[in-house]
């Protein structure tokens, strides 16, 4: 079901102006971040970003029981990346 529809023109630079009715509906203001999302069926959605700034990510991934050093975090990231590559190579 379509609730709202609006048309925008793409400029030669690939830019569009978001129609006022969509900005109001999505509560988008100047400087906000937006996302274009393509699902598995190829449908494209346009939405206001859930995490428009780094500060807005605070707490999104949970918290650690104890603080860890930068070196420990880097090592964990390396290990997780190596595991992901190994899984991919195994098929």
ABEGO torsion letter per residue (X at the ends): XBABBBBBBBBAAGBBBBBAAAAAAAGBBBGBBBBBBBBAAGBBBBBBBABABAAAABGAAEBBABBBBAAAAAAAAAAAAAAAAAAAAAX
